[in-house]
């Protein structure tokens, strides 16, 4: 079982890695766009659920685009990857 400190360090490492990939100012800027939802009375949980659904749809669409643009492999390439000649 992880301690609170271990959990904190895990989150910190993960978040630091994320912020090394994207700019934290961009996240902060986009979070500003949620102010009207807060002003309207939506809870953090409501907003998180909304964002999670939007993120899931975006991720599905993005992964499909990646798959559609991927070069098909030849039988020879597949055989080589699996130790064949």
N, C-alpha and C positions, 0 to 999 in steps of 0.2 A: 504494500500500500504506500502510495506517495505521500510525502509530507506537504504541508502548505508551501514550504520553501521550495521544494522540488517542483511543485505545480507552477509556482510563480516563475521560477527560472525557465521552465519549459515554455511558458507563454512568452516570456521576455525574449528568448532566443527566436521563437517563431515570429513574433512581431518585429523584432529587429531585422530579421531576414526579409520579411515582407516590405519593410520600409527601405531596405536597400534596393529593392526592385522597383517600387513605385514611390513617388514623392508624397510625404505625409501631408504637405500643404494641399495637394490635390484631393486627398480624402477629406481634409478639414473643409475645403471649399465646397465640396459636394454635400457634406453633412449640413451645411448652411441651408441647403435647398429643402431640408426636412422641417425647418422652423414652422411653416404654416400648419403642418400636421400636429405639431406639439401645441401650437396656439389654438387649434381646433379641439384639443382635448384628447387626442390619441395618446395611449401609453407607450412607453418604450417597447413593451412586448408586442403591441399592435404594429408598430413601425418596423420592428425586427422581422416579424412574420411577413409583412408586405415586402420588405427588402429581400428576404430569403427567397420568396417566390419569384421575384423579378430576377434575382441573381441566378436561380436555377434555370429559368427560361433562357437567359442570356448564355449561360454555360452550355446548355444543350445545343443552342443554335451555333455557338462558336465552335464546339467540337465537331458538329456536322460539317461546318465550312472547312475545317482543317482536314477532315476525312475526305471531303469532295475534291480538295485540291492536292491530295497526296498522290504521288506517282504510283501507279500499280506496279507491283513487283512481278518479275518474270519467275517462271518455275525454277530456272537456274539459280536465281538469287535466293529463293526460298530454300532450295536444297542446300546451297552453300551455308546459309545461316544455321541449318540443322545438321551440319556435319556430313552432308552428302557431297558428291562430286558434281 
